[in-house]
Amino acid sequence: IGDVTWSLRPRESTGVELIAAGDVVATRAAIERSISYGYAAASVEQQFGPRWTATGLVGWQPFTDGNARTQFRARLIYALMPEQGVSAQARWRQYSSSEQDVERAYFNPEHYRNWDVGLTWRRRVHGWTVAGLAGLGNERVDDQSWTSTGIFELRAEGTLRNESVLSLGLVYSRAAGFATAPDYWYGAFNVGLTVPLR
């Protein structure tokens, strides 16, 4: 379980990232069957002038049960109020699965598509970096009708006296990322502590 990111900026306005990760599939059925996954992706970020930024990501996610997904993500960001750290963004996410039958171990449509628009906020507040996201959109599972989605995130990160970094996160999502129930949603509160090794 872990992830590694390698970043490169060939130009001031262009960024490239290579990502590798691995984790377990966190459903009861998948844990009982010891299903895990790997992830490899490449992303590019390009700035267009002082306010516009576009990003794109292509990824591959193999599962230990033989399934694999190809993923594509794109994002267009406009710095709405740069001095206040407020941006508007539009996002598109999609993936295709190689295997349809995973014995209901996890949410696995053959095709999944999602788009949303929203506002983001990022500021430094008393030594902490605080960021938020609120957005609305639509998703489509296979050939079913488009349904509405919503997301809200709030994150804070700060350095403690011993140079450890404390991060806090609150998230609410109404999207069928892991289940096919018609009124599915999830919420989470996350706490992380990074301690430097000497």
C-alpha positions in Angstrom: 0.0 0.0 0.0 1.5 3.3 -1.0 2.1 5.8 -3.8 5.0 7.5 -5.6 4.8 10.7 -7.7 7.6 12.0 -9.9 7.2 15.6 -11.0 9.0 17.6 -13.7 8.6 21.1 -15.1 10.3 21.3 -18.5 9.0 24.9 -18.7 7.6 27.3 -16.2 4.1 26.9 -17.7 4.2 23.2 -18.2 4.3 20.4 -15.6 4.5 16.6 -16.0 3.8 13.9 -13.4 4.3 10.2 -13.4 2.3 8.3 -10.7 2.5 4.8 -9.3 0.3 3.5 -6.5 -1.1 0.3 -5.0 -3.9 -0.4 -2.4 -6.5 -2.9 -1.4 -10.1 -2.6 -2.7 -12.0 -1.5 0.4 -15.3 -3.4 0.2 -16.1 -6.3 2.4 -16.4 -8.8 -0.5 -13.1 -7.6 -2.0 -11.2 -7.8 1.3 -12.5 -11.3 1.9 -11.2 -12.3 -1.5 -7.9 -10.3 -1.0 -8.4 -8.1 -4.1 -5.9 -5.3 -4.5 -5.0 -3.0 -7.4 -2.0 -1.2 -8.8 -2.1 2.2 -10.6 0.1 3.8 -13.1 -0.6 7.2 -14.7 0.9 10.2 -16.5 -0.5 13.7 -16.3 0.3 17.0 -18.0 -0.5 20.5 -16.8 -0.4 23.5 -19.1 -0.9 27.1 -18.2 -2.4 29.5 -20.8 -1.7 33.0 -19.7 -2.1 34.2 -16.1 -5.5 32.7 -15.4 -6.2 29.6 -17.5 -4.8 26.1 -16.7 -5.6 22.7 -18.3 -4.6 19.3 -17.1 -5.0 15.8 -18.6 -4.3 12.4 -17.1 -4.2 8.9 -18.7 -4.0 5.9 -16.3 -4.1 2.1 -16.1 -5.4 0.3 -13.0 -4.9 -3.5 -12.9 -6.7 -5.5 -10.3 -5.5 -8.9 -8.8 -8.7 -10.6 -9.9 -7.8 -10.1 -13.6 -9.8 -6.9 -14.2 -8.1 -3.8 -15.5 -9.3 -0.2 -16.2 -8.1 2.4 -18.5 -8.8 5.9 -17.2 -8.9 9.5 -18.6 -9.3 12.7 -16.7 -9.3 16.3 -17.8 -9.7 19.6 -16.0 -10.0 23.2 -17.1 -9.3 25.8 -14.4 -9.9 29.6 -14.5 -8.5 31.8 -11.7 -11.6 33.7 -10.9 -10.2 35.8 -8.0 -6.5 35.0 -7.8 -5.9 37.3 -4.8 -8.5 35.5 -2.7 -7.5 32.0 -4.0 -10.8 31.4 -5.7 -11.0 29.4 -9.0 -13.7 28.0 -11.2 -13.2 24.6 -12.8 -14.7 22.0 -15.1 -13.8 18.3 -14.8 -14.3 15.2 -16.9 -13.5 11.7 -15.7 -14.1 8.3 -17.4 -12.9 4.8 -17.3 -13.5 1.5 -19.1 -13.2 -2.0 -17.4 -11.8 -5.0 -19.2 -13.9 -7.5 -17.1 -17.6 -7.0 -16.4 -18.1 -9.9 -14.0 -16.3 -9.4 -10.7 -18.9 -11.2 -8.7 -20.2 -8.0 -7.1 -16.9 -7.6 -5.2 -16.8 -3.8 -6.1 -18.5 -1.3 -8.3 -17.5 -2.2 -11.8 -19.4 -0.9 -14.8 -18.0 -1.5 -18.3 -18.0 2.3 -18.9 -18.3 5.1 -16.4 -18.4 8.9 -17.2 -18.6 11.9 -14.9 -18.4 15.6 -15.4 -18.8 18.5 -12.9 -18.3 22.2 -12.5 -17.5 24.0 -9.3 -15.6 26.5 -7.3 -12.3 25.9 -5.5 -10.7 28.0 -2.7 -7.1 27.8 -1.4 -5.6 30.2 1.1 -2.9 30.4 3.8 -4.6 31.0 7.2 -2.4 31.5 10.3 0.3 29.2 8.9 -2.2 26.6 7.7 -3.0 25.8 4.0 -6.8 25.6 3.7 -8.5 24.4 0.6 -12.1 23.7 -0.4 -14.1 22.4 -3.3 -17.9 22.6 -4.0 -19.3 21.2 -7.3 -22.3 19.8 -9.1 -22.4 17.6 -12.2 -23.7 14.4 -13.9 -22.6 10.8 -14.2 -23.4 8.0 -16.5 -23.0 4.2 -15.8 -22.8 2.2 -19.0 -25.8 3.1 -21.2 -28.1 4.2 -18.3 -29.5 7.7 -18.0 -27.3 10.6 -16.8 -27.9 11.2 -13.0 -26.9 14.2 -10.9 -23.8 14.3 -8.6 -22.4 16.6 -6.0 -19.2 17.0 -4.1 -17.9 19.0 -1.2 -14.4 18.9 0.2 -12.5 20.9 2.9 -8.8 20.3 3.7 -6.3 21.9 6.0 -2.6 21.2 6.4 -0.1 22.8 8.9 3.3 22.2 10.3 3.7 21.5 14.0 6.5 22.5 16.3 8.6 19.4 15.7 8.3 19.9 11.9 5.7 17.2 11.6 2.8 17.9 9.2 -0.8 17.5 10.3 -3.5 17.2 7.7 -7.3 17.2 8.1 -9.9 16.5 5.5 -13.7 16.4 5.3 -15.4 15.1 2.2 -19.0 14.5 1.0 -19.7 12.9 -2.4 -22.9 11.9 -4.1 -21.7 9.9 -7.0 -21.7 6.1 -7.7 -18.0 5.7 -7.3 -18.3 2.5 -5.4 -21.9 1.4 -5.5 -25.0 1.3 -7.7 -27.6 2.2 -5.1 -29.8 5.0 -6.5 -29.3 7.3 -3.5 -25.7 6.3 -2.8 -23.4 8.9 -1.1 -20.5 8.8 1.3 -18.8 11.1 3.7 -15.4 10.9 5.4 -13.2 12.7 7.9 -9.5 12.0 7.4 -6.5 12.8 9.7 -2.9 12.4 8.6 0.4 13.0 10.4 3.7 13.0 8.5 6.8 12.8 10.8 10.2 13.6 9.3 13.0 11.0 9.8 16.3 12.3 11.0 
